[in-house]
Amino acid sequence: MEELMQLDEELFIFLNNLGTTTWDGFWLFITDKLASIPLYAVLLYLLYKSYGLKPTLVILVLVAGMITCTDQLANVFKHGFQRPRPCQEDFIEQARYIAVRCGRYGYFSAHAASSTALAIFIGLLLKRFYKYIFAFMLVWALVVSYSRIYVGVHYPGDVLTGIVIGTLIGVIFYQLFKFINYKYFTEQSPTV
């Protein structure tokens, strides 16, 4: 386990040091939760266009539940494992810490989990209507996830765990929507 943590630290330092001051503003913007609001607005429009009003409202409720689930699960893990974030460690002098703030514990990344869950959920919902949306959403989630390493607040292992958990949660909520859609909206919208 110690070797795995050492490898995670070394990979963090390598990936984090790929950054330059030229790109810092971009990555700080990407890691900000508010930066994705225009994307969310477009996705909301596409969902409404593809499914109609009532199923879209159900999707919004499921998204709220999904994000709450990923965030709260991340909090349980963070306080359960109590692994300090890289920005709390002595070796941060070897890396670039540019985040606005540094939380206490970092295992696992809620940003990575929630962005991946959303990407999987929305990507699966819209892929039959828009050919490249699933791939686009996955790239978006990976960029958001990497931003956490770039700004110095998560190890690669934190991010990878967040991606795996986000994928599982996204698939579970997609299956839940399929069930609800089949049971209540099959006459009003196309099936997923």
Backbone as CSV, one residue per row, in Angstrom:
resi,resn,N_x,N_y,N_z,CA_x,CA_y,CA_z,C_x,C_y,C_z
1,MET,0.822,-1.192,0.000,0.000,0.000,0.000,0.869,1.260,0.000
2,GLU,1.947,1.203,0.752,2.875,2.342,0.827,3.472,2.640,-0.548
3,GLU,3.819,1.584,-1.285,4.381,1.772,-2.633,3.349,2.406,-3.573
4,LEU,2.099,2.006,-3.435,1.031,2.563,-4.264,0.851,4.061,-3.975
5,MET,0.906,4.428,-2.714,0.778,5.837,-2.343,1.974,6.649,-2.831
6,GLN,3.154,6.047,-2.773,4.355,6.718,-3.277,4.255,6.938,-4.793
7,LEU,3.781,5.930,-5.497,3.587,6.047,-6.943,2.555,7.131,-7.258
8,ASP,1.491,7.192,-6.466,0.454,8.214,-6.647,1.049,9.615,-6.452
9,GLU,1.905,9.781,-5.438,2.564,11.073,-5.202,3.470,11.450,-6.372
10,GLU,4.241,10.488,-6.850,5.162,10.759,-7.959,4.388,11.113,-9.231
11,LEU,3.307,10.385,-9.506,2.492,10.678,-10.679,1.821,12.042,-10.534
12,PHE,1.386,12.371,-9.315,0.813,13.695,-9.073,1.832,14.784,-9.407
13,ILE,3.044,14.652,-8.886,4.076,15.676,-9.122,4.360,15.805,-10.610
14,PHE,4.440,14.681,-11.329,4.689,14.722,-12.766,3.552,15.430,-13.502
15,LEU,2.323,14.986,-13.267,1.168,15.557,-13.986,0.943,17.023,-13.604
16,ASN,1.101,17.330,-12.344,0.896,18.698,-11.873,1.938,19.649,-12.452
17,ASN,3.164,19.180,-12.575,4.245,20.024,-13.094,4.211,20.184,-14.613
18,LEU,3.268,19.539,-15.286,3.094,19.780,-16.714,2.507,21.164,-16.955
19,GLY,1.945,21.750,-15.916,1.297,23.051,-16.027,2.283,24.198,-16.170
20,THR,1.772,25.294,-16.725,2.550,26.525,-16.849,1.650,27.699,-16.474
21,THR,2.243,28.813,-16.137,1.448,29.985,-15.761,0.552,30.439,-16.912
22,THR,0.958,30.132,-18.136,0.138,30.490,-19.302,-1.231,29.823,-19.237
23,TRP,-1.286,28.592,-18.749,-2.526,27.816,-18.729,-3.248,27.855,-17.391
24,ASP,-2.653,28.451,-16.376,-3.256,28.431,-15.040,-4.678,28.989,-15.022
25,GLY,-4.902,30.117,-15.671,-6.235,30.725,-15.696,-7.275,29.803,-16.314
26,PHE,-6.897,29.119,-17.398,-7.807,28.179,-18.055,-8.210,27.065,-17.107
27,TRP,-7.237,26.443,-16.430,-7.532,25.310,-15.557,-8.271,25.732,-14.296
28,LEU,-7.993,26.932,-13.800,-8.768,27.447,-12.669,-10.223,27.669,-13.075
29,PHE,-10.432,28.118,-14.309,-11.798,28.288,-14.826,-12.487,26.930,-14.957
30,ILE,-11.807,25.954,-15.539,-12.379,24.620,-15.751,-12.767,23.971,-14.425
31,THR,-11.956,24.126,-13.399,-12.219,23.477,-12.119,-13.321,24.162,-11.322
32,ASP,-13.691,25.377,-11.711,-14.768,26.105,-11.037,-16.113,25.503,-11.444
33,LYS,-16.930,25.146,-10.458,-18.224,24.504,-10.737,-19.140,25.377,-11.591
34,LEU,-19.022,26.684,-11.463,-19.891,27.586,-12.223,-19.515,27.670,-13.699
35,ALA,-18.322,27.227,-14.058,-17.854,27.313,-15.443,-18.694,26.478,-16.398
36,SER,-19.335,25.449,-15.887,-20.098,24.537,-16.748,-21.556,24.935,-16.908
37,ILE,-21.973,26.045,-16.349,-23.380,26.456,-16.453,-23.842,26.581,-17.913
38,PRO,-23.058,27.184,-18.819,-23.520,27.220,-20.221,-23.723,25.817,-20.807
39,LEU,-22.841,24.893,-20.467,-23.001,23.514,-20.934,-24.288,22.915,-20.374
40,TYR,-24.554,23.142,-19.099,-25.767,22.610,-18.492,-27.016,23.171,-19.179
41,ALA,-26.979,24.441,-19.535,-28.128,25.062,-20.216,-28.375,24.401,-21.575
42,VAL,-27.304,24.149,-22.326,-27.434,23.486,-23.635,-27.965,22.067,-23.447
43,LEU,-27.429,21.343,-22.470,-27.884,19.975,-22.217,-29.351,19.944,-21.811
44,LEU,-29.761,20.897,-21.003,-31.164,20.989,-20.605,-32.063,21.183,-21.828
45,TYR,-31.651,22.055,-22.729,-32.407,22.272,-23.962,-32.482,20.984,-24.791
46,LEU,-31.348,20.292,-24.939,-31.322,19.050,-25.720,-32.201,17.969,-25.085
47,LEU,-32.190,17.896,-23.771,-33.044,16.923,-23.078,-34.517,17.241,-23.304
48,TYR,-34.868,18.513,-23.170,-36.263,18.922,-23.386,-36.698,18.623,-24.819
49,LYS,-35.814,18.951,-25.762,-36.113,18.714,-27.176,-36.286,17.215,-27.471
50,SER,-35.499,16.388,-26.805,-35.514,14.949,-27.072,-36.598,14.197,-26.305
51,TYR,-36.913,14.640,-25.088,-37.819,13.871,-24.222,-39.126,14.562,-23.874
52,GLY,-39.192,15.876,-24.008,-40.398,16.590,-23.598,-40.296,17.063,-22.151
53,LEU,-41.325,17.762,-21.715,-41.286,18.442,-20.420,-41.255,17.502,-19.214
54,LYS,-42.223,16.599,-19.103,-42.315,15.768,-17.900,-41.096,14.859,-17.707
55,PRO,-40.656,14.140,-18.748,-39.446,13.336,-18.557,-38.213,14.198,-18.231
56,THR,-38.145,15.396,-18.802,-37.001,16.275,-18.503,-37.026,16.701,-17.043
57,LEU,-38.202,16.957,-16.506,-38.299,17.294,-15.081,-37.850,16.115,-14.212
58,VAL,-38.216,14.908,-14.617,-37.756,13.716,-13.890,-36.238,13.610,-13.988
59,ILE,-35.691,13.876,-15.157,-34.232,13.838,-15.339,-33.557,14.840,-14.413
60,LEU,-34.122,16.038,-14.303,-33.543,17.056,-13.416,-33.545,16.597,-11.958
61,VAL,-34.627,15.964,-11.535,-34.690,15.442,-10.169,-33.645,14.342,-9.989
62,LEU,-33.511,13.476,-10.985,-32.501,12.413,-10.906,-31.086,12.988,-10.889
63,VAL,-30.828,14.028,-11.677,-29.507,14.667,-11.674,-29.213,15.243,-10.286
64,ALA,-30.197,15.905,-9.689,-30.000,16.450,-8.342,-29.681,15.326,-7.349
65,GLY,-30.402,14.230,-7.446,-30.138,13.085,-6.576,-28.773,12.469,-6.834
66,MET,-28.407,12.386,-8.098,-27.126,11.796,-8.480,-25.955,12.633,-7.957
67,ILE,-26.032,13.949,-8.122,-24.954,14.822,-7.659,-24.872,14.792,-6.133
68,THR,-26.024,14.788,-5.483,-26.034,14.673,-4.021,-25.391,13.360,-3.597
69,CYS,-25.715,12.299,-4.291,-25.163,10.978,-3.987,-23.633,10.970,-4.131
70,THR,-23.126,11.497,-5.241,-21.662,11.499,-5.443,-20.966,12.376,-4.412
71,ASP,-21.533,13.551,-4.135,-20.907,14.453,-3.163,-20.894,13.864,-1.755
72,GLN,-22.021,13.309,-1.339,-22.093,12.763,0.014,-21.236,11.500,0.161
73,LEU,-21.200,10.678,-0.872,-20.342,9.500,-0.834,-18.879,9.919,-0.767
74,ALA,-18.511,10.949,-1.519,-17.139,11.463,-1.457,-16.821,11.968,-0.052
75,ASN,-17.761,12.643,0.586,-17.540,13.117,1.961,-17.343,11.961,2.932
76,VAL,-18.130,10.902,2.774,-17.983,9.719,3.632,-16.583,9.127,3.457
77,PHE,-16.135,8.995,2.216,-14.806,8.453,1.941,-13.714,9.371,2.493
78,LYS,-13.859,10.678,2.257,-12.845,11.633,2.713,-12.667,11.558,4.223
79,HIS,-13.755,11.532,4.958,-13.651,11.487,6.415,-13.351,10.082,6.926
80,GLY,-13.691,9.077,6.154,-13.363,7.704,6.534,-11.894,7.376,6.338
81,PHE,-11.332,7.760,5.179,-9.929,7.460,4.880,-8.985,8.523,5.424
82,GLN,-9.442,9.754,5.505,-8.664,10.886,6.011,-7.287,11.007,5.345
83,ARG,-7.266,10.849,4.044,-6.019,11.024,3.302,-5.850,12.511,2.998
84,PRO,-4.770,13.127,3.480,-4.570,14.555,3.212,-4.448,14.816,1.707
85,ARG,-4.946,15.970,1.302,-4.791,16.391,-0.088,-3.313,16.696,-0.345
86,PRO,-2.886,16.645,-1.615,-1.482,16.947,-1.903,-1.082,18.357,-1.464
87,CYS,-2.009,19.293,-1.523,-1.697,20.663,-1.124,-1.474,20.790,0.380
88,GLN,-1.772,19.743,1.148,-1.534,19.720,2.590,-0.197,19.054,2.940
89,GLU,0.446,18.464,1.955,1.666,17.689,2.195,2.922,18.553,2.035
90,ASP,4.006,18.098,2.659,5.283,18.822,2.591,5.849,18.871,1.171
91,PHE,5.631,17.834,0.401,6.201,17.779,-0.949,5.534,18.739,-1.934
92,ILE,4.507,19.481,-1.496,3.823,20.399,-2.404,4.801,21.447,-2.935
93,GLU,5.915,21.653,-2.253,6.943,22.580,-2.739,7.532,22.105,-4.064
94,GLN,7.445,20.812,-4.336,7.931,20.252,-5.600,6.876,20.367,-6.705
95,ALA,5.692,20.787,-6.344,4.574,20.833,-7.299,4.088,22.271,-7.435
96,ARG,3.014,22.437,-8.170,2.406,23.749,-8.406,1.028,23.756,-7.757
97,TYR,0.871,24.515,-6.704,-0.428,24.644,-6.059,-1.004,26.001,-6.442
98,ILE,-2.096,25.991,-7.247,-2.684,27.256,-7.700,-4.160,27.367,-7.352
99,ALA,-4.708,26.388,-6.657,-6.131,26.414,-6.310,-6.427,27.581,-5.375
100,VAL,-7.677,27.991,-5.369,-8.111,29.078,-4.503,-8.058,28.644,-3.036
101,ARG,-8.414,27.395,-2.782,-8.361,26.885,-1.416,-7.995,25.405,-1.435
102,CYS,-7.581,24.937,-0.270,-7.185,23.535,-0.145,-7.944,22.921,1.015
103,GLY,-8.828,21.987,0.693,-9.565,21.286,1.743,-8.643,20.373,2.527
104,ARG,-9.192,19.734,3.515,-8.370,18.914,4.403,-8.070,17.529,3.814
105,TYR,-9.146,16.803,3.430,-8.975,15.439,2.929,-9.408,15.353,1.471
106,GLY,-8.810,14.387,0.726,-9.055,14.364,-0.698,-9.477,13.051,-1.318
107,TYR,-9.551,11.965,-0.565,-9.888,10.685,-1.197,-11.369,10.407,-1.055
108,PHE,-12.125,10.491,-2.095,-11.852,10.641,-3.503,-12.379,11.975,-4.016
109,SER,-12.111,12.290,-5.278,-12.497,13.573,-5.849,-13.990,13.626,-6.172
110,ALA,-14.705,14.501,-5.462,-16.138,14.692,-5.739,-16.332,15.333,-7.110
111,HIS,-15.416,16.222,-7.519,-15.501,16.821,-8.855,-15.456,15.732,-9.932
112,ALA,-14.491,14.822,-9.793,-14.354,13.745,-10.780,-15.581,12.838,-10.771
113,ALA,-16.067,12.518,-9.580,-17.227,11.621,-9.478,-18.480,12.262,-10.058
114,SER,-18.755,13.493,-9.682,-20.003,14.112,-10.141,-19.963,14.449,-11.627
115,SER,-18.814,14.920,-12.129,-18.747,15.221,-13.562,-18.821,13.940,-14.394
116,THR,-18.219,12.862,-13.920,-18.292,11.591,-14.646,-19.703,11.014,-14.575
117,ALA,-20.320,11.065,-13.409,-21.698,10.560,-13.290,-22.622,11.323,-14.236
118,LEU,-22.484,12.636,-14.266,-23.314,13.445,-15.153,-23.023,13.121,-16.617
119,ALA,-21.743,12.970,-16.953,-21.367,12.657,-18.332,-21.949,11.321,-18.780
120,ILE,-21.845,10.323,-17.933,-22.377,8.997,-18.273,-23.897,9.057,-18.391
121,PHE,-24.553,9.636,-17.402,-26.016,9.703,-17.369,-26.568,10.465,-18.576
122,ILE,-26.111,11.681,-18.779,-26.617,12.505,-19.885,-26.163,11.936,-21.227
123,GLY,-24.913,11.470,-21.283,-24.410,10.880,-22.526,-25.246,9.691,-22.974
124,LEU,-25.599,8.816,-22.026,-26.447,7.665,-22.365,-27.853,8.095,-22.761
125,LEU,-28.376,9.122,-22.095,-29.721,9.596,-22.438,-29.793,10.196,-23.835
126,LEU,-28.741,10.883,-24.243,-28.805,11.637,-25.499,-28.082,10.986,-26.676
127,LYS,-27.364,9.908,-26.452,-26.536,9.352,-27.537,-27.344,8.885,-28.745
128,ARG,-28.577,8.468,-28.550,-29.365,8.026,-29.713,-29.884,9.202,-30.531
129,PHE,-29.871,10.393,-29.944,-30.338,11.586,-30.635,-29.199,12.410,-31.235
130,TYR,-28.029,12.343,-30.601,-26.871,13.157,-31.013,-25.642,12.255,-31.030
131,LYS,-25.124,12.036,-32.207,-24.100,11.026,-32.461,-22.859,11.152,-31.569
132,TYR,-22.359,12.362,-31.369,-21.084,12.539,-30.676,-21.221,13.014,-29.234
133,ILE,-22.426,13.096,-28.725,-22.634,13.671,-27.395,-21.985,12.835,-26.297
134,PHE,-22.039,11.511,-26.412,-21.458,10.664,-25.366,-19.951,10.878,-25.287
135,ALA,-19.285,10.879,-26.423,-17.834,11.102,-26.443,-17.496,12.504,-25.928
136,PHE,-18.276,13.497,-26.344,-18.050,14.862,-25.872,-18.172,14.946,-24.356
137,MET,-19.200,14.318,-23.811,-19.411,14.364,-22.362,-18.283,13.661,-21.608
138,LEU,-17.792,12.565,-22.154,-16.671,11.877,-21.502,-15.413,12.740,-21.511
139,VAL,-15.138,13.398,-22.624,-13.968,14.288,-22.700,-14.124,15.428,-21.699
140,TRP,-15.315,16.004,-21.634,-15.569,17.081,-20.668,-15.292,16.602,-19.244
141,ALA,-15.786,15.419,-18.877,-15.581,14.882,-17.530,-14.099,14.639,-17.246
142,LEU,-13.371,14.138,-18.233,-11.933,13.899,-18.043,-11.171,15.202,-17.863
143,VAL,-11.555,16.226,-18.604,-10.904,17.534,-18.473,-11.162,18.109,-17.079
144,VAL,-12.414,18.057,-16.633,-12.743,18.537,-15.285,-11.969,17.736,-14.242
145,SER,-11.897,16.435,-14.426,-11.184,15.575,-13.480,-9.691,15.918,-13.430
146,TYR,-9.072,16.071,-14.584,-7.643,16.416,-14.612,-7.380,17.777,-13.979
147,SER,-8.335,18.690,-14.089,-8.141,20.024,-13.519,-7.847,19.959,-12.026
148,ARG,-8.355,18.943,-11.350,-8.131,18.804,-9.909,-6.685,18.452,-9.594
149,ILE,-6.039,17.722,-10.485,-4.609,17.438,-10.338,-3.810,18.681,-10.680
150,TYR,-4.178,19.343,-11.759,-3.473,20.528,-12.239,-3.408,21.611,-11.167
151,VAL,-4.533,21.881,-10.490,-4.548,22.963,-9.501,-3.945,22.546,-8.165
152,GLY,-3.660,21.253,-7.992,-2.911,20.788,-6.831,-3.725,20.269,-5.659
153,VAL,-4.996,19.911,-5.879,-5.830,19.506,-4.747,-6.181,18.019,-4.700
154,HIS,-5.826,17.251,-5.743,-6.125,15.816,-5.729,-4.996,15.019,-6.370
155,TYR,-4.774,13.848,-5.804,-3.860,12.876,-6.397,-4.557,12.195,-7.579
156,PRO,-3.765,11.609,-8.506,-4.379,10.841,-9.595,-5.266,9.703,-9.090
157,GLY,-4.883,9.064,-7.998,-5.707,7.992,-7.433,-7.050,8.496,-6.946
158,ASP,-7.079,9.706,-6.380,-8.347,10.316,-5.954,-9.258,10.521,-7.157
159,VAL,-8.654,11.010,-8.225,-9.413,11.306,-9.453,-9.885,10.016,-10.109
160,LEU,-9.008,9.028,-10.207,-9.387,7.755,-10.824,-10.513,7.068,-10.044
161,THR,-10.427,7.083,-8.734,-11.499,6.507,-7.915,-12.802,7.266,-8.148
162,GLY,-12.721,8.600,-8.210,-13.907,9.406,-8.494,-14.527,9.061,-9.829
163,ILE,-13.689,8.838,-10.840,-14.183,8.478,-12.169,-14.900,7.127,-12.135
164,VAL,-14.319,6.150,-11.449,-14.930,4.818,-11.363,-16.262,4.891,-10.622
165,ILE,-16.277,5.558,-9.484,-17.519,5.664,-8.707,-18.556,6.480,-9.476
166,GLY,-18.124,7.548,-10.126,-19.040,8.351,-10.935,-19.649,7.551,-12.075
167,THR,-18.852,6.701,-12.684,-19.355,5.843,-13.765,-20.448,4.915,-13.236
168,LEU,-20.187,4.267,-12.112,-21.179,3.356,-11.529,-22.469,4.092,-11.172
169,ILE,-22.341,5.251,-10.552,-23.521,6.009,-10.153,-24.279,6.512,-11.388
170,GLY,-23.561,6.969,-12.404,-24.198,7.415,-13.638,-24.999,6.315,-14.304
171,VAL,-24.440,5.106,-14.346,-25.141,3.963,-14.944,-26.368,3.583,-14.112
172,ILE,-26.230,3.588,-12.794,-27.365,3.254,-11.918,-28.520,4.247,-12.140
173,PHE,-28.210,5.537,-12.189,-29.261,6.533,-12.375,-29.839,6.476,-13.792
174,TYR,-29.031,6.105,-14.769,-29.551,5.914,-16.123,-30.559,4.758,-16.137
175,GLN,-30.211,3.657,-15.477,-31.126,2.514,-15.403,-32.406,2.891,-14.662
176,LEU,-32.287,3.716,-13.636,-33.458,4.192,-12.909,-34.355,5.031,-13.822
177,PHE,-33.747,5.917,-14.626,-34.558,6.695,-15.553,-35.225,5.796,-16.593
178,LYS,-34.510,4.800,-17.106,-35.112,3.885,-18.077,-36.357,3.227,-17.494
179,PHE,-36.274,2.809,-16.248,-37.417,2.190,-15.586,-38.575,3.184,-15.471
180,ILE,-38.283,4.384,-14.985,-39.330,5.408,-14.827,-39.916,5.788,-16.178
181,ASN,-39.071,5.949,-17.169,-39.527,6.322,-18.506,-40.441,5.253,-19.095
182,TYR,-40.057,3.993,-18.932,-40.861,2.888,-19.448,-42.211,2.816,-18.719
183,LYS,-42.160,2.988,-17.414,-43.374,2.834,-16.610,-44.355,3.995,-16.779
184,TYR,-43.850,5.214,-16.932,-44.743,6.378,-16.899,-44.803,7.213,-18.177
185,PHE,-43.779,7.139,-19.026,-43.722,8.078,-20.148,-43.592,7.423,-21.514
186,THR,-43.777,6.148,-21.646,-43.561,5.490,-22.935,-44.488,6.019,-24.022
187,GLU,-45.662,6.497,-23.675,-46.565,7.056,-24.671,-46.218,8.498,-25.030
188,GLN,-45.509,9.196,-24.130,-45.251,10.623,-24.321,-43.898,10.917,-24.918
189,SER,-42.961,9.992,-24.855,-41.621,10.261,-25.373,-41.010,8.994,-25.919
190,PRO,-39.953,9.130,-26.697,-39.288,7.937,-27.201,-38.644,7.167,-26.060
191,THR,-38.572,5.851,-26.204,-37.918,5.055,-25.185,-36.418,5.196,-25.309
192,VAL,-35.752,4.987,-24.211,-34.301,5.127,-24.186,-33.660,3.839,-24.629
